[in-house]
């Protein structure tokens, strides 16, 4: 059984799709702040003025599928997009840095 965070096998994602994915992530994070648990491509479409079918097609590259008449689970969609975009791959060497204090 595959995990929702598992990436599809190597495939070429079109550059316009790669440019739109951060928009989707940002929009879904805003919806989460408003308390939404599920989001549809139609909801995202209304917010960022991109056709809902294009959004669904773009999201198919990140190996997540929504449920009919329900949409995508917000927390899962955020995790999948962050993972796909590499936002969760922070090098260990940067995780322990602190800013110097000036006396």
N, C-alpha and C positions, 0 to 999 in steps of 0.2 A: 504494500500500500504506500502511496506517495504522500509526502508531507506537503502542505500548502506552500511552504517556503522553498521547496525543491525547485531548482531552475530547470527549464527545458534544456534539452541537449543543444549544443552549439548551433545557433542560427543567427543569421544576419538580421539585425533589427534596423529598419530604415531610420535614417538620421532625423527626419521630421518627428517620428515617434519618440525618439530619444529626447528631443527638445520639448515635447509636450508632457512627458511623464512627470517631471518636477512640478509642473502646473497642477496636475492631478493630485500629487502628493500634498502640495500646499493647500489645495481646496478641501481635500478630505480631512486634513488636520484641523482646518477651521470648522468643518462640520462636526468633528469630534468634540471640539471645545463647546459647541452649541448643544451637546448632549446626544447627537445622532449616533445610533448603533449600526445602522445600515445605510448605504448610499447606492443609488442607481446611476447608470451612465446618463440618464435623463436629468437627474439632479445636478450632476457635475456639468453637463452640457448647458444648462440654464445659467450657471454661475460664470462659466468661462467662454461661452459662445462658440463651442466646437460641437459639431454634430454628434449626437449620442451614439450612432453606429460607428463613427470613427473612434470614439473613446473606447467602446467595447472591443473594437479590433486592436487598438493599441494595447489594451490591458491583456489581450490574449497572448501577447509576447512575454508577459511576466508570469505566465502560468498560474493565473487565478481565474476562477469562474464564478460569476454571480448566480444567485437563485432567481428564477423567474418571479416577477412581481414583488420581489423582496430587495434584490440588489446584492451588493458586496458587503460583507461584514467589515465595518470600519477599521477595527484594530488589526485584522488580518491583512486588509488592503494596505494599510500604512506599513506594516512589517514587511510585506512582500515588495512594495515599491522601494522602501529604504534599502532592503537587501539587494535588489536588482540594480539600483543606482549606485551601490557601493557606499551608502551613507553609514553602514554599520561596520565597515572595515577600517576602523581607526587603528593605526599602528600602535602597538603596546608602548613604544618609546614615547609617544605623545600623551599617554593617559596619566602619567605621573608627574608631569611638569607643573610647576607653580610659578607664579610671577615673583620676581625679586621684590623685596620690601625696601623702601628707601627710608632711612632713619633721619 
